[in-house]
Amino acid sequence: MADKEKVDEKKPFDVGDEVTVKKTDLLPTGFAGTVGKVYENSILIEIDPASVANSRSEELHDLHGRVVVRMSEATKKA
């Protein structure tokens, strides 16, 4: 009987990575932040309040400073 070995794939993001998101349905102006948790196809981002437009500060408050986005929507800061 062959043992199945789990292949540990390298995720494109790690906890602590600085990322930017150009646009989401919740924050259409985009934002920057830090990866707090990595899921299978998405990441939890701790939003940097300074990166959110003042007109969107209420949405930021409603989100408690965090949002989950697809990995394809985020890019690492250089």
N, CA, C and O of each residue as an XYZ file, in Angstrom:
312
protein
N       0.834     -1.180      0.000
C       0.000      0.000      0.000
C       0.880      1.246      0.000
O       1.746      1.399      0.862
N       0.668      2.096     -0.926
C       1.498      3.298     -1.036
C       0.977      4.386     -0.104
O      -0.223      4.653     -0.039
N       1.898      4.997      0.607
C       1.512      6.115      1.467
C       1.361      7.363      0.617
O       2.187      7.658     -0.247
N       0.292      8.082      0.885
C       0.098      9.345      0.166
C       0.815     10.441      0.935
O       0.552     10.668      2.116
N       1.710     11.103      0.257
C       2.433     12.205      0.876
C       1.767     13.512      0.492
O       1.435     13.751     -0.669
N       1.586     14.337      1.486
C       1.022     15.656      1.209
C       2.109     16.530      0.608
O       3.211     16.637      1.146
N       1.789     17.137     -0.485
C       2.727     18.052     -1.123
C       2.481     19.427     -0.522
O       1.388     19.980     -0.645
N       3.489     19.969      0.121
C       3.363     21.272      0.763
C       3.639     22.357     -0.268
O       4.785     22.730     -0.521
N       2.551     22.851     -0.857
C       2.697     23.888     -1.883
C       3.028     25.221     -1.239
O       2.543     25.537     -0.153
N       3.849     25.992     -1.909
C       4.204     27.326     -1.438
C       3.064     28.278     -1.764
O       2.684     28.432     -2.925
N       2.526     28.909     -0.742
C       1.457     29.883     -0.928
C       2.074     31.203     -1.401
O       3.212     31.518     -1.052
N       1.329     31.964     -2.188
C       1.878     33.233     -2.674
C       2.014     34.300     -1.582
O       2.725     35.287     -1.768
N       1.335     34.105     -0.443
C       1.398     35.072      0.650
C       1.707     34.358      1.954
O       1.336     33.201      2.149
N       2.392     35.064      2.843
C       2.678     34.563      4.184
C       2.155     35.576      5.190
O       1.986     36.751      4.865
N       1.901     35.122      6.410
C       1.464     36.019      7.473
C       2.532     37.085      7.677
O       3.720     36.778      7.770
N       2.102     38.331      7.745
C       3.025     39.447      7.933
C       3.406     40.167      6.653
O       4.010     41.238      6.707
N       3.066     39.601      5.498
C       3.371     40.260      4.221
C       2.572     41.554      4.086
O       1.398     41.610      4.452
N       3.215     42.586      3.560
C       2.539     43.844      3.250
C       1.920     43.706      1.863
O       2.605     43.324      0.913
N       0.620     44.016      1.738
C      -0.078     43.852      0.466
C      -0.895     45.092      0.130
O      -1.202     45.910      0.998
N      -1.241     45.211     -1.151
C      -2.175     46.238     -1.601
C      -3.290     45.557     -2.370
O      -3.088     44.537     -3.028
N      -4.476     46.148     -2.273
C      -5.643     45.671     -3.007
C      -6.199     46.869     -3.752
O      -6.517     47.892     -3.145
N      -6.317     46.745     -5.071
C      -6.764     47.887     -5.873
C      -8.235     48.201     -5.674
O      -8.617     49.370     -5.616
N      -9.075     47.157     -5.567
C     -10.506     47.410     -5.485
C     -11.223     46.172     -4.966
O     -10.895     45.053     -5.361
N     -12.198     46.363     -4.086
C     -13.101     45.298     -3.669
C     -14.509     45.871     -3.660
O     -14.690     47.083     -3.779
N     -15.497     45.012     -3.520
C     -16.874     45.498     -3.451
C     -17.095     46.342     -2.202
O     -17.863     47.303     -2.233
N     -16.431     45.992     -1.109
C     -16.622     46.713      0.144
C     -15.850     48.025      0.198
O     -16.326     49.005      0.772
N     -14.667     48.046     -0.394
C     -13.835     49.252     -0.416
C     -13.376     49.504     -1.847
O     -12.267     49.118     -2.218
N     -14.215     50.145     -2.652
C     -13.889     50.318     -4.071
C     -12.708     51.243     -4.351
O     -12.213     51.281     -5.477
N     -12.251     51.988     -3.349
C     -11.103     52.868     -3.572
C      -9.777     52.152     -3.385
O      -8.724     52.722     -3.672
N      -9.808     50.916     -2.908
C      -8.582     50.162     -2.672
C      -7.994     50.476     -1.310
O      -8.417     51.415     -0.637
N      -7.007     49.673     -0.911
C      -6.386     49.847      0.400
C      -5.096     49.040      0.473
O      -4.790     48.246     -0.417
N      -4.352     49.257      1.544
C      -3.129     48.500      1.824
C      -3.256     47.908      3.218
O      -4.054     48.373      4.031
N      -2.464     46.882      3.484
C      -2.519     46.276      4.805
C      -1.520     45.153      4.958
O      -0.615     44.980      4.142
N      -1.705     44.389      6.029
C      -0.815     43.291      6.377
C      -1.607     41.992      6.438
O      -2.716     41.958      6.970
N      -1.035     40.923      5.890
C      -1.699     39.620      5.919
C      -1.725     39.109      7.358
O      -0.687     38.996      8.010
N      -2.933     38.802      7.843
C      -3.092     38.287      9.197
C      -3.255     36.786      9.239
O      -2.855     36.138     10.206
N      -3.849     36.222      8.182
C      -4.062     34.779      8.124
C      -4.177     34.366      6.670
O      -4.714     35.108      5.847
N      -3.672     33.182      6.354
C      -3.718     32.665      4.987
C      -4.667     31.471      4.957
O      -4.499     30.512      5.710
N      -5.657     31.540      4.085
C      -6.590     30.440      3.875
C      -6.223     29.731      2.574
O      -5.201     30.047      1.965
N      -7.044     28.779      2.147
C      -6.728     28.010      0.947
C      -6.679     28.880     -0.307
O      -5.732     28.781     -1.087
N      -7.681     29.726     -0.511
C      -7.739     30.565     -1.709
C      -7.880     32.050     -1.402
O      -8.063     32.856     -2.314
N      -7.795     32.417     -0.133
C      -7.989     33.807      0.250
C      -7.081     34.152      1.426
O      -6.439     33.286      2.020
N      -7.050     35.449      1.743
C      -6.234     35.920      2.862
C      -7.026     36.929      3.689
O      -7.858     37.666      3.161
N      -6.758     36.951      4.983
C      -7.323     37.941      5.886
C      -6.326     39.084      5.963
O      -5.152     38.868      6.264
N      -6.787     40.295      5.692
C      -5.899     41.459      5.693
C      -6.301     42.413      6.805
O      -7.468     42.780      6.936
N      -5.312     42.809      7.606
C      -5.477     43.873      8.594
C      -5.265     45.178      7.832
O      -4.151     45.463      7.393
N      -6.315     45.965      7.672
C      -6.269     47.152      6.822
C      -5.524     48.290      7.511
O      -5.751     48.570      8.687
N      -4.633     48.942      6.768
C      -3.941     50.138      7.242
C      -4.912     51.312      7.093
O      -5.249     51.681      5.968
N      -5.372     51.909      8.202
C      -6.373     52.985      8.118
C      -5.916     54.185      7.293
O      -6.744     54.877      6.701
N      -4.617     54.437      7.249
C      -4.105     55.575      6.486
C      -4.254     55.371      4.982
O      -4.199     56.336      4.219
N      -4.442     54.128      4.549
C      -4.543     53.847      3.113
C      -5.971     53.932      2.588
O      -6.198     53.811      1.384
N      -6.933     54.140      3.481
C      -8.342     54.204      3.086
C      -8.768     55.664      2.996
O      -8.472     56.463      3.885
N      -9.464     56.002      1.919
C      -9.940     57.375      1.736
C     -10.870     57.762      2.888
O     -11.617     56.922      3.391
N     -10.828     59.021      3.303
C     -11.671     59.493      4.400
C     -13.148     59.233      4.152
O     -13.903     58.987      5.092
N     -13.564     59.286      2.895
C     -14.971     59.050      2.572
C     -15.378     57.600      2.831
O     -16.568     57.290      2.884
N     -14.402     56.718      2.991
C     -14.683     55.295      3.232
C     -14.378     54.877      4.672
O     -14.345     53.681      4.963
N     -14.156     55.821      5.570
C     -13.778     55.473      6.940
C     -14.900     54.748      7.680
O     -14.627     53.946      8.574
N     -16.151     55.014      7.324
C     -17.268     54.315      7.972
C     -17.265     52.830      7.610
O     -17.503     51.979      8.467
N     -16.996     52.520      6.335
C     -16.908     51.118      5.929
C     -15.759     50.421      6.658
O     -15.887     49.267      7.067
N     -14.644     51.120      6.817
C     -13.496     50.559      7.533
C     -13.887     50.229      8.972
O     -13.528     49.173      9.492
N     -14.614     51.126      9.604
C     -15.070     50.896     10.975
C     -16.012     49.692     11.029
O     -15.906     48.863     11.933
N     -16.931     49.592     10.069
C     -17.874     48.471     10.020
C     -17.162     47.134      9.831
O     -17.641     46.105     10.308
N     -16.032     47.141      9.146
C     -15.263     45.917      8.902
C     -14.322     45.578     10.060
O     -13.638     44.556     10.021
N     -14.283     46.426     11.084
C     -13.386     46.253     12.229
C     -11.923     46.184     11.797
O     -11.105     45.527     12.441
N     -11.604     46.871     10.699
C     -10.220     46.961     10.250
C      -9.675     45.718      9.581
O      -8.469     45.609      9.360
N     -10.556     44.771      9.253
C     -10.114     43.522      8.622
C     -11.035     43.171      7.470
O     -12.217     43.515      7.472
N     -10.481     42.484      6.493
C     -11.290     42.016      5.368
C     -10.630     40.772      4.770
O      -9.405     40.651      4.756
N     -11.459     39.853      4.277
C     -10.961     38.660      3.595
C     -11.124     38.883      2.098
O     -12.210     39.230      1.633
N     -10.048     38.686      1.345
C     -10.089     38.855     -0.113
C      -9.471     37.637     -0.788
O      -8.680     36.909     -0.188
N      -9.846     37.431     -2.046
C      -9.214     36.369     -2.837
C      -7.743     36.709     -3.033
O      -7.375     37.880     -3.121
N      -6.919     35.693     -3.100
C      -5.485     35.922     -3.316
C      -5.232     36.640     -4.633
O      -4.277     37.408     -4.749
N      -6.077     36.397     -5.623
C      -5.885     37.018     -6.932
C      -6.141     38.521     -6.907
O      -5.716     39.227     -7.821
N      -6.832     39.029     -5.872
C      -7.122     40.463     -5.781
C      -6.013     41.249     -5.093
O      -6.007     42.479     -5.151
N      -5.082     40.570     -4.448
C      -4.031     41.245     -3.683
C      -2.677     41.092     -4.363
O      -2.412     40.111     -5.058
N      -1.827     42.097     -4.141
C      -0.453     42.028     -4.637
C       0.492     42.411     -3.500
O       0.184     43.285     -2.690
N       1.650     41.743     -3.451
C       2.651     42.059     -2.433
C       3.289     43.401     -2.739
O       3.513     43.753     -3.897
N       3.577     44.144     -1.678
C       4.332     45.386     -1.854
C       5.784     45.022     -2.105
O       6.316     44.076     -1.525
N       6.406     45.784     -2.971
C       7.819     45.506     -3.302
C       8.749     46.031     -2.249
O       9.965     45.883     -2.370
